[in-house]
């Protein structure tokens, strides 16, 4: 029995020594590498710019300065409100503007909303139409030109002011879900 015990002990010692040698060999082959990196994300930013209204004095198509059109941009130039003052039936004006991508990522137009609370008194037409703008891509430093035509309808009350707001939502070019 002692012979077996000695043989078992020798085998165990040999296995332990083999494992130690393999561990040392593996440790000599192993190397740690450290990778450092920086990720800079882009910016998504589109603004209304180059806004011009056709009524700069004498009413378009007439010889009197009665009605007026004013355009107000929010502080961040991302919301546009148009106000028609001292309106009368058949007064009209045109507003031209650009949507400018001042960010670093290409964008696509996801939605266009004209919030006109007085559709029976104001007709607002956009060129290109809101549907035609959907999916249009604007590259960084690029722009899309848009024109609005505003017509005051017969039910409008003399001397009244009417306002509407334009909201255009853009998304990162690869996040556009439209067709």
C-alpha positions in Angstrom: 0.0 0.0 0.0 2.8 2.3 0.6 4.0 1.9 -3.0 0.7 3.0 -4.3 0.7 6.0 -2.0 4.2 7.0 -3.1 3.2 6.6 -6.8 0.0 8.7 -6.2 2.0 11.4 -4.5 4.6 11.4 -7.2 1.9 11.7 -9.9 0.1 14.6 -8.0 3.4 16.4 -7.5 4.2 15.9 -11.2 0.8 17.2 -12.2 1.1 20.3 -10.0 4.6 21.0 -11.4 3.2 20.7 -14.9 0.4 23.1 -14.1 2.9 25.6 -12.6 5.1 25.4 -15.7 2.1 25.8 -18.0 1.0 28.8 -15.9 4.4 30.4 -16.2 4.5 29.8 -20.0 1.0 31.3 -20.4 1.9 34.3 -18.3 4.8 34.9 -20.6 2.5 34.8 -23.7 -0.2 37.0 -22.1 -0.1 40.7 -22.8 -2.5 43.4 -21.7 -3.4 46.1 -24.2 -5.2 49.3 -23.3 -7.1 51.2 -25.9 -8.2 54.8 -25.4 -10.6 56.6 -27.7 -12.7 59.7 -28.0 -16.1 59.8 -29.6 -17.4 63.2 -30.8 -21.1 63.3 -31.6 -22.5 65.6 -34.2 -25.2 68.2 -33.7 -28.7 68.3 -35.2 -29.8 71.9 -35.7 -32.1 73.4 -38.4 -33.3 77.0 -38.3 -35.5 79.4 -40.3 -33.3 82.0 -42.1 -33.5 84.7 -44.8 -37.1 85.4 -44.0 -38.7 88.0 -46.2 -42.3 89.3 -46.5 -43.6 90.9 -49.7 -45.5 93.6 -47.7 -42.9 96.2 -46.9 -45.2 99.2 -47.1 -47.8 99.6 -49.8 -50.1 96.5 -49.8 -49.1 94.1 -52.6 -51.4 94.6 -55.6 -52.9 97.9 -54.2 -51.8 101.5 -53.8 -52.5 101.9 -50.1 -50.7 100.9 -46.9 -53.5 99.4 -44.8 -52.8 95.8 -43.9 -49.4 94.5 -42.9 -47.6 91.2 -42.5 -45.0 90.5 -39.9 -42.9 87.5 -39.2 -41.5 86.7 -35.8 -38.8 84.0 -35.2 -38.3 82.5 -31.7 -35.0 83.3 -30.0 -33.5 80.0 -31.3 -34.9 80.6 -34.8 -36.7 77.3 -34.7 -40.3 78.5 -34.6 -41.9 81.0 -37.0 -45.1 83.0 -36.3 -46.7 85.0 -39.1 -49.1 87.8 -38.1 -51.4 89.7 -40.4 -52.4 93.0 -38.9 -55.3 95.3 -39.9 -56.5 92.6 -42.3 -59.3 93.0 -44.8 -60.8 90.6 -47.3 -58.5 89.9 -50.3 -55.4 91.2 -48.6 -52.5 88.9 -49.5 -48.8 88.6 -49.0 -46.0 86.2 -49.7 -43.3 85.0 -47.2 -40.1 83.4 -48.4 -37.6 81.7 -46.1 -34.9 79.1 -46.1 -34.6 76.0 -43.8 -30.9 76.0 -43.1 -29.0 73.0 -41.5 -26.5 74.7 -39.1 -25.7 71.4 -37.5 -23.1 68.8 -38.5 -25.4 65.9 -39.3 -27.6 65.5 -42.5 -31.3 65.8 -41.6 -34.5 64.8 -43.2 -37.8 66.7 -42.8 -40.2 64.4 -40.8 -43.2 66.7 -40.5 -44.5 70.1 -41.5 -47.4 71.7 -39.5 -49.2 74.9 -40.3 -51.2 75.7 -37.2 -53.8 78.1 -38.6 -56.6 78.7 -36.0 -58.6 80.7 -38.5 -58.8 78.6 -41.7 -62.1 80.2 -42.7 -60.4 83.7 -42.6 -56.9 82.9 -43.8 -55.8 80.6 -46.5 -52.1 79.6 -46.2 -50.4 77.8 -49.2 -46.9 76.5 -49.0 -44.5 75.8 -52.0 -43.2 73.1 -52.0 -46.3 71.7 -50.3 -45.9 70.1 -46.8 -46.3 66.7 -48.3 -43.5 67.4 -50.9 -41.1 68.4 -48.1 -41.4 65.2 -46.2 -38.2 63.1 -46.5 -36.2 66.0 -48.1 -32.6 65.7 -46.9 -30.7 68.9 -45.9 -27.0 68.4 -45.6 -24.8 70.4 -43.2 -24.6 74.0 -44.4 -27.3 73.2 -46.9 -30.8 74.7 -47.2 -34.2 74.3 -48.7 -36.1 77.4 -50.0 -39.8 77.6 -49.0 -42.5 80.1 -50.0 -45.8 80.8 -48.3 -48.7 82.6 -49.8 -51.3 84.1 -47.4 -54.7 85.2 -48.5 -57.3 86.9 -46.3 -60.8 85.5 -47.0 -64.2 87.2 -47.2 -65.3 86.2 -43.6 -62.3 88.1 -42.1 -63.3 91.0 -39.9 -61.9 94.4 -40.8 -59.2 95.7 -38.6 -58.5 92.2 -37.1 -55.2 90.5 -36.6 -54.7 86.9 -37.5 -51.7 84.7 -36.7 -50.5 81.2 -37.6 -47.4 79.2 -36.7 -45.2 77.0 -38.8 -43.5 74.0 -37.2 -41.1 71.8 -39.2 -39.7 68.7 -37.4 -36.4 67.2 -38.7 -34.7 64.0 -37.7 -31.2 62.6 -38.2 -31.0 61.4 -41.9 -30.9 57.7 -40.9 -33.7 57.9 -38.4 -36.4 59.0 -41.0 -39.3 56.6 -40.9 -41.3 57.9 -43.8 -41.5 56.3 -47.2 
